[in-house]
Amino acid sequence: MSIPADTTSAAGAVAVASVSNPPPAAPPATPRRRNFHSGFPQVLPPLVAQALHVLGQMRWHSCQPRDAQARTLAAQTTLLLRHAAAHSPFWKQRLAGVGNLADPAAFGRIPILTRAEIRAAGETMRARLPQMPDHEFAVTRTSGSTGQPVVVEQSILIHKPIYEAVKMLDHEWHKRDQMADRGAIRDARDAEGNNWGDIFAMLGPTGRSGVRNMIDHPPEALLAWLREAKPRYLVTTPVMAQRLARLALADGAGGPRIEQIMTFGEVVTPQMRVLCQNAFGARICDRYSCEEVGWIALQCPKHDHLHALSATMRVEIVDDRGAPCGIGQPGRVLLTALQGFAMPLIRYELGDVAEWGPACDCGITLPVLRGIQGRRRNFLRLPDGTERIARLVGDHWHTLPMVEEYRVVQYADTSIEAFLRCTRPLTEAERETARALLRRVLGHPFEVIVTETARIDWGTRWKREDFVRLDTLRPAAATPT
């Protein structure tokens, strides 16, 4: 899928096919029991029509031979690079020395993009034209799971149909029944609904949905809600799914029967899959995404590995020297959002480690991703022994703009230490602001120690964790603050 740069900048057009072998003209299959309105002819809402058109292209692309996929990827990459060089001050300078942008070898000469560079570039990374109204763009502030939150702009008219199309593709791959009930345990407001929300409500009747906030409620209460609601499908994080499974197996009452648990945001381990199967009879169906660029990969319908969504995302895995990794060789994940015309992110280092796998036998020819090492969210322990997911969002630190990186550690006595790398020393008032911020965000009046440091110790893992819990006491500090 591609969008000519001039068309995108002028009108924010939704993705259309522009490949050597266009997709078949037949309309894509749609979820059953559509009921857009009672009249004839039926007219699809614009977002539905756009998302279904993108879905058809993605479905076609996912089954093409790899050489055809590579041609589509190269053509889309060239469009993105030319647009970025023409409309973004940052990218004009960065791409000036890489040579002919249509030359496939030029892409590998583009320097790897870091979070710090995005933060420093600010609005100079934008590639939208001045006449485009602000309401056509969405601003995303990342969670700051690596301690360095960034701000990214996306075109709503492009990003939204693609985002919804990938959700539909995921449901299609895993043959989910839209008339079944679905539950979600995530960082969102408690809610009950008569449909699955978003685009599915526009497509017609669905099963019921329910949401419970995974931070406001302890896991025991969330398991009780699951037992009462009995959803056929559950959306939650891998760590929460694991915790609920252990609770269900430990208390003897068992868990409700769940067909699939759709996970996001963290690493799924084989042990988690076994636990959820034993506790709920559920298969974990993982999705790989990030706030900066959106969907990256979906789990294979047949196996536990994931397929990279190369129609919309260029994924690279490189070694420490920046050279491409072969199958089975772990390396750093680089992302290029092929439809990111509003604010291009090209060869962006996400902070994850993954490896390529061999071709899959499921009929989907998209590249295979496996061995992903990403963020793990840890549970915060309260003094009474109860545990809750820690909510730490980089956006909270905007009240202290001199904080460039942070890492929060909880020790065995439940005390909290915040390691902060700042552009200048904090005043005592600013340290107290940091302590108050953490008590408010973590939801308890913890003892909070603020430690300023020139370098944060992130441990040995590539993926940096903004919050960790240790089963040891805090080492003696020379100057407690």
Secondary structure, DSSP 8 states (H G I E B T S, - for coil): -B--HHHHHHH----B--SSS---SS-----SS--S-SSSS----HHHHHHHHHHHHHHHHTTS-HHHHHHHHHHHHHHHHHHHHHH-HHHHHHHTTS--TTSHHHHTTS--B-HHHHHHHGGGG----TTS-GGGEEEEE---TTS---EEEEEHHHHHHHHHHHHHHHHHHTT--TTS-EEEEESS--EEESS--HHHHHH-----EEEEETTTS-HHHHHHHHHHH--SEEEE-HHHHHHHHHHHHHSSS-----SEEEE-SS---HHHHHHHHHHH--EEEEEEEETTTEEEEEE-SSSSSEEE-TTTEEEEEE-TTS-B--BT--EEEEEEETT--SS---SEEEEEEEEEE---SSS--S-EEEEEE-----EEE-TTS-EEE----GGGGGGSTTEEEEEEEE-TTS-EEEEEEESS---HHHHHHHHHHHHHHHTS---EEEEE-SS----S-SS--SEEE-SS-----SS--
